Amino acid sequence: MVRRLVLLLPAGLALLAGLNGALLLLGVPAPVTSGRLGDGHGILLALGFVGTVVALERAVALRRPLALAAPALTGLGALALIVPAPPALGRALLVAGMLALGGICVPLWRRRREDAVAIQALGAVAGAGGAILWAAGVGMGQVLPWLTGFVVLTIAGERLELSRVSIDEAAGTRAGLLALAVFAVLPATLLWPAVGGALLGVALLALVGWLVVHDVARRTIRATGLVRFIAACLLAGYAWLALAGGIWLVAPTPLADGAYDAVIHAVFLGFTMSMIMAHAPVILPAVLGVRMPYHPVMVVAPSLLHASLLVRILGDARGSEVLREVGGLGNIAAVLVFVLVTVGIVVRTGSGRAGRTDRAGPDPSADQPAPALEGTP
Ligand code: HEM
């Protein structure tokens, strides 16, 4: 548990540094004024934070100590981007970490040859591709589809895994094909950005359509407590991903200022952060062995996130700097509230390891035990 907590710390620092960078990009006063944090904002959050959390979760699922090298490398890469180390060091470590995450997927696939595992592996390869392109100096506009592929395919694979009892084999295969379509258009976004961007939009819309139809969240939204909380976060996340797909489909590439901000944050805040908020009560017990029971205060962070993102994207659409700024500050507040509430609940519940029920019990949003829980000793 201590080893995993140590590996999670750089992800936490990447999150805080990325949020500080967000303040700099919004042009408002920030605690740290180093330009490194503004320049590194996107990568710190997408690979330093999300990449490390995903790599740690996958490494725990594999149950082999060597697999922990993946989150260690992405975490060190994020730290190297924050401190005044040579930029090449941070880039190299992040690339190595994302490649190691791809490497973890091989034994996971050998263990269970299922669509869900293959989709997550495609996500890891997309993430490694994004890291390599970014390290090679390719512009963020062209790296963005790869980072999107990373988070979307990783999460789609996870949702397929959690919903598999309620879906038939043909539906699972369709999910695999849709995920493959998202992955296959990524090179096209580099070679022919206008056509590739529109194709990515179509592929994302098709995949999110599959998720909305087949995810158990549509049924569990009628439940209560944690189950309903998770379902609401999932469905709201799917709505933002659909918006991102729609923007990619209709907006000219390279994306204009407002569309650029909207597409990025619909994917990474509306979809990804919402998914992280949904899964935290399930993943944290599995990965860290701590307990995180449901408390109604958990609703505050996602509510603020979605409301402020709406304001921000309205600002993007209308070209209003004020709305963008107000929405952006609300986004930062939402993420900070999430961190504080999570830490508060875990500390208040007790620092002891989760009991057998928490670690081996079913994900309340799932029809079967969560995959991450399998890996918890
Ligand atoms: C929490 C609140 C956040 C705020 C206020 C914020 C703010 C911003 C701003 C103002 C920009 C510049 C947009 C432009 O050039 O039009 C930006 C870019 C970006 N953001 Fe965020 N962001 C936030 C969260 C996130 C998260 C959680 C992620 C990823 C997980 C993310 C990923 C990115 C990326 C990839 C870029 C593009 C960077 C570049 O062009 O170099 N952001 N963000």
Residues whose N, C-alpha, C, O or C-beta is under 5 A from the ligand:
A	BS01	HEM	A22 L25 L26 D39 G42 L45 A46 M140 D257 Y260 D261 I264 F268 L269 G328 L329 N331 I332 V335
